Amino acid sequence: MALPAPNLDDRRFQQLVDDAKRLVQRTCPEWTDHNVSDPGVTLIEAFAFMVDQLLYRLNRVPERNYVRFLELIGIKLYSPTASRVPVTFWLSGSPGEDLDISQETQVSTRRSDALEPVRFATMRPLKLKHVELFRTFSEVTEGQFRDHSLSLDTNQPFYCFDRVPKPGDALYVGLSDAAPANAVALRFDCQIEGVGVNPTDPPVVWEAWTGDGWERCEQGADTTGGLNKAGEVVLHLPNGHVVSVLDGQRAGWLRCRVMAPREYQPFYSASPRISSLSAQTVGGTVTAVNADLVTLDVLGESEGVPHQEFRLSSFPIVPTDEAFVVEVSDEADGWLEWSEVENFSVSGPDDRHFTLDRTAGIVRFGPAVTNPDGTLRYYGAVPDKKAIVRVPAYRTGGGRQGSVARGTITLLESSLPFIARVENRRPAVGGVDGETVEDAKLRGPILLRTRDRAVTAEDFVALAKDAAPDVARVRAVTAGEDPTATGTEAGGVRVLIVPSPAEDELGRIRFEDLVPPDDLKVKIREYLEERRILGTRINVESARYTGFSVVAQVRARAKADPMRVERDCLRAMYRHFHPITGGPEGKGWPFGRQVARGEVYAVLQRVRGVELVEECFLFGANPQTEEKSREPVDRLTINRHALPYSFDHQCRVLPPLTS
C-alpha cells in the first residue's frame, strides 16, 4: 500500500464561509442579514475564495518537496529526441558536372489548415556525381568476364546472362566514377520481350561494390520488367560505393545478379539481349533531422568561482552523434574544449568537465566542497575570471511531431539549381517527446532502488531506457527464462530492443524499421557493461516477432461508405495488434500474448459502419521472406519473449443486406 499523502488543511470554500458567519454571530450580533445579497456576505465569500486558493497551494507543498528530492538523487527529465529520415533530391536534368548540396539544407512538409509544416535539415553535405557508362561485363562462369563495350559502341545486341540464365549469372556495369548515396538511372534498350519472368518480381538483385564487398542497392522504378523491354532502372547506391578494379578496368562497379527463384517465382527461359545501355545520375539521398542547428552560442563571462551555471539560448537539446562541447577562452592557449560528464564524482581539480541539463538548457561547472579540515576540494576545474564561455554548435527541437509518414516531405525551403523536387522514400523515425514530471516521479523510486547498478531484469530494462530514451520498449531475458535461446545460459542476459518506428496513416510499420541499428545496440551495451555485476554477459539484440496476416470479409451498414469502412477496418487491425501502442490496454501488445481469431472478430465488429463480420481467417507469415502460410489457424502461438507483427491485412466489404 502506498503511503497516504497528508492533507495539511482540508477546509473548503463553503466551510470557510460558514465559519466566518458563525464568528459574525458571536462578535457582531446586530448583523442579522446573512443572505448572499448582503454586501458583507459578498466580502466574506470573496475572502473565503482567496483562502481556499491558498490552502490548495499549501497542500501541494508535499508534491514540491517530492520533486526536490528527485533532484537531489540526480533525476533529470529526458530531453526529446529528433526524427531522422533519408531525403532524396531529384535532378531536373544533367548539370554536366558534379553538384554540391550543402549541409543544413532545409526541407519540410506542406502546410495544411490543421498542421504547421515540419522542417528538417540535412546533416551532412551531399555531392551529386556526374557519371557516365564506362564498361559493361557479363559473368556466366565464375571469374571469367566478357567485355561488351565494343558491342555497345557498334550497336550490336549481346546476351547479358548465359543464353539460358542460371543462378549466379551477372551483368556488371562500370560507371566512370563512384557515386556514393547517389541515385543512378540505367537506361536499357532490350530486343527480346517476355522471357518468362514476372515483370514486377524478377529473380535478380542489383548490388554495388563498397570496398568491403557487394552491398545490395535499394531499387527504385524499374520500367524494364526485369530487363525484358526498353526502359530504365533507378538504383539508390549505398554510402560506401567506391571505385575498384575488375578484370583490369577501374570504375565504380554495379552488378545485376541472377538469384535462385523462390517457390512459385517464374524464372528466365532465355537471357535478355541488350542493344544499348547508358547511365546518368538523377538524384541523391542524404539524412535529414528534425532539429535546428545553433552555432557559436555565447553563454556569458565566467566569474571565476565554483558551481557556475550558464543557460543556452535555445533548448531543449536533442542528442546527436557529435559530442556536446563547451569552449572557454584562455589568454595563453586560445579556446579550450571542456567535455561533458554525467556527474562530478570522479572529476579532479584540473579536469575540464561540465554537466548538461538538456531539457532546461543549463551548463553547470564543478562545485567545491569543504573538507573537515576547512580546505576546499574542487570537483572539476573552474573557468578563469572574465573568461568567455561559448558552445560551438548544438541542435535543438525534436519531438514526436517529426515522425512524419513516407512521401510527406516535398518542399525545398530554398531554391537549388537543377533540383526539381525532394521526397522522403521512407517514414521519419526516432522522434520522441520529452519526459514529463509525472513520468519522472514514477522513475524516481526505480532509480533509488537500482542506484545505477544492473542486478535484476527490471534493472536492465530501466538502465537500457536511461541509455537510449528514444527506444519504445525494452525487455530483459535472464538465465533460465528461455533456455532454448542463445545468450541466456548461466550468467547471460538478453536485452531485447523495440525501437520507435514510423507508421503510415493506417498504422502499418515496415519490418525493417523494427530492427534497431547497430550503433544503438552498441550504445546500450556499453552503458550496461559499466553497470553490470561481475560475471554477467550481456547481449543486446532486436526483439523477436511472429508475423501474421488477417483476411476478413465484413458487411457494411446501410448508407455507409464501403471505402471508408475498409480503411477503418484495416486501421483498427493494425492499431490493435501494434507492438508499441496496441494491445488490450493500448500500451503495447504484451510479450508472448497469443493472437486469437475471435479477437479479430471483436476488433472488426467495433468499427463504425460494420453491420456484421462475415468471415475472418488468420494466417501465419514470415516478414523476412514475405511468405504466408497456406492454412489458416484459429490461434497464433507466440514465444513468451516475442511480439506479433502485422504483415499484410486484407478486408473485403460487402454491401448491406436488403429486406
Secondary structure as GFF3:
##gff-version 3
##sequence-region A 1 659
A	DSSP	alpha_helix	13	27	.	.	.	ID=ss1
A	DSSP	alpha_helix	39	58	.	.	.	ID=ss2
A	DSSP	alpha_helix	61	72	.	.	.	ID=ss3
A	DSSP	beta_strand	84	91	.	.	.	ID=ss4
A	DSSP	beta_strand	99	101	.	.	.	ID=ss5
A	DSSP	beta_strand	106	109	.	.	.	ID=ss6
A	DSSP	beta_strand	119	122	.	.	.	ID=ss7
A	DSSP	beta_strand	126	128	.	.	.	ID=ss8
A	DSSP	beta_strand	133	141	.	.	.	ID=ss9
A	DSSP	beta_strand	144	147	.	.	.	ID=ss10
A	DSSP	alpha_helix	149	153	.	.	.	ID=ss11
A	DSSP	beta_strand	158	159	.	.	.	ID=ss12
A	DSSP	beta_strand	170	175	.	.	.	ID=ss13
A	DSSP	beta_strand	182	190	.	.	.	ID=ss14
A	DSSP	beta_strand	204	209	.	.	.	ID=ss15
A	DSSP	beta_strand	214	216	.	.	.	ID=ss16
A	DSSP	beta_strand	218	222	.	.	.	ID=ss17
A	DSSP	beta_strand	231	236	.	.	.	ID=ss18
A	DSSP	beta_strand	244	246	.	.	.	ID=ss19
A	DSSP	beta_strand	249	258	.	.	.	ID=ss20
A	DSSP	beta_strand	273	289	.	.	.	ID=ss21
A	DSSP	beta_strand	291	301	.	.	.	ID=ss22
A	DSSP	beta_strand	309	311	.	.	.	ID=ss23
A	DSSP	beta_strand	325	330	.	.	.	ID=ss24
A	DSSP	beta_strand	334	340	.	.	.	ID=ss25
A	DSSP	beta_strand	353	357	.	.	.	ID=ss26
A	DSSP	beta_strand	362	365	.	.	.	ID=ss27
A	DSSP	beta_strand	368	370	.	.	.	ID=ss28
A	DSSP	beta_strand	376	378	.	.	.	ID=ss29
A	DSSP	beta_strand	388	397	.	.	.	ID=ss30
A	DSSP	three_ten_helix	400	402	.	.	.	ID=ss31
A	DSSP	beta_strand	409	412	.	.	.	ID=ss32
A	DSSP	beta_strand	419	423	.	.	.	ID=ss33
A	DSSP	alpha_helix	437	450	.	.	.	ID=ss34
A	DSSP	alpha_helix	457	467	.	.	.	ID=ss35
A	DSSP	beta_strand	473	478	.	.	.	ID=ss36
A	DSSP	beta_strand	492	498	.	.	.	ID=ss37
A	DSSP	three_ten_helix	511	514	.	.	.	ID=ss38
A	DSSP	alpha_helix	518	529	.	.	.	ID=ss39
A	DSSP	beta_strand	537	542	.	.	.	ID=ss40
A	DSSP	beta_strand	544	556	.	.	.	ID=ss41
A	DSSP	alpha_helix	562	576	.	.	.	ID=ss42
A	DSSP	beta_strand	595	596	.	.	.	ID=ss43
A	DSSP	alpha_helix	597	605	.	.	.	ID=ss44
A	DSSP	beta_strand	610	622	.	.	.	ID=ss45
A	DSSP	beta_strand	627	628	.	.	.	ID=ss46
A	DSSP	beta_strand	635	636	.	.	.	ID=ss47
A	DSSP	beta_strand	642	646	.	.	.	ID=ss48
A	DSSP	beta_strand	650	654	.	.	.	ID=ss49
###
